């Protein structure tokens, strides 16, 4: 799971977003370091959503997976995955 020490490496590898990722996810094209920090911290302190990073062989963060919108009663959740750069999506 994501940790505070991951924030800098995540920010460096996540920004700038490539156009295909923006199109596929519907997210905005730029995020500040503060926005990234708040996003990661919100997952770290939460008990009902989880953030995991996808790490390449050279130890770079190349993507993320998220489990959120967890409904413990009905036993279902949302899962998403994003690979940040085109060269890792092939």
N, C-alpha and C positions, 0 to 999 in steps of 0.2 A: 504494500500500500504506500501511497505517497507520504513523504515526510517533509518537515520544514527544510531540511538540508537539500532537498530536490528542487526548490523553487528557482534558484538561479539557473541551474542547468535546464530546467523546463522552459524558462523564459527565453533563454538563448536559442534553444532548438525549436520553439514554437513560433517565434516571430522572426521575420515577417511570414505571415501565412501565405501559402500559395493559392492561386486563384481557384483551382479545382476544389481544394478543401473548403474554401469559402462558399463555393457554389453548392457542394454536397451537404454541408452542415447548416447553411443559412446563417452563419454567424457573421459578425462584422469583420472588417478587414484588418483592424489594428486594435491592439490592447496595450495598455500601459503596464509597466512593471507592477504598479500598485494593484491594478485589476487582477493580474495573474496571481499575485501574492494573496489577495483576498479570496480568490477562487480556490486555490489549493488549501488555504487555511480552513475554509468553510467545510471542506471534505474531511480534513484531518480531525476536526472537533465533532463531527457528526456521527450519530449512531444509526442513521438510516440512509446514508449514501456513501459510496466508496469510489475512490480514484486510484487507478493503477497506471503505472507508466510502462510502455513497451521500450525495451532497451536493446540497442544493437550490439554486435560483437565488440565494437570499440567503446562500449559503455556510454554511448550517446542516447538521449531520450529521443526516440523517433516517432512516438505515438502515445496514445493514452486509451484506456478503457474506463468506462464509468458504469456503475450500477447505481441507479437512483429510482425515485418514485416507487419505493418498495412498499408493497401492501402485505403486511405480515398476516393479516386475517385471511385474505384470499390467496396468499402465497404466490404472488407474481410481482414482477419488477420490470423496469426498463434497463436495457443493456445497450451501450453504444461503444463503438470503436472508431478511432480516427488515427490515420497514419499521416504525419505532417507534411512530408515532402514526396513528390511524385516518384523519385528514384527508388523509394522503399515500397511503393505500392505495386510494383510489377512482380 
